[in-house]
């Protein structure tokens, strides 16, 4: 299936920032762009009687938002193939329906009507938590939004052996001709006594070596497919959610994986993705990792 980018717009400043970013991303990957605006105007204004040609004000507003977004996108990239769609449903449901195979979903960090002190809007969080496709929440400073750092940041977890998140990050780095900064964090076991023989003999070196080995295994297949990739590997001590958020200040995109169980409703984001979505200094790509559901008795 052909890949495509879908961006949700609602007329807010955050959604327009996401639109600009999505246009640049679509051009970068030669993807077509689909601009989606969802509105519940039918529920609040009712269906227009057949005998009148007047359109409900809510429908007019929805069409204007989508049309203005399309004009903005065309000015930014005149040759980019794009389509628009106005959907009469709530924004969360509309965006989740767009997340089929081959889609990358782009949303702003907050929407219209969100409280000013919210770090992340509810629609963006639901999309990142439940969509079956990669979701990119656009946030961060101008340097990151304009891809000035020349770096993609990838957090590698225990379950990221040749994972969709790893492959996504390699493709992003290749499309941007950017350095790929790959980070695997580690922490000393809380139950390990300080005077344990292993701790005395190896200390941090032992844990650093183990983290480095896991990192190498996680990226081995993707690295073989991208031999020209400029890689920076790091094994650092500390909580992953904190370390990645701090390092995002020097990145144009942070890529994290999110584990989910096939057949269950929703996506378990976990602490790393959740903190990144709220506090990262650059756009965050949440890439779902499908896992089969284990039944009682399975090993």
Order of alpha helices (4+ residues) and beta strands (2+ residues): beta-alpha-beta-alpha-alpha-beta-alpha-beta-alpha-beta-alpha-beta-alpha-beta-alpha-alpha-beta-alpha-beta-alpha-beta
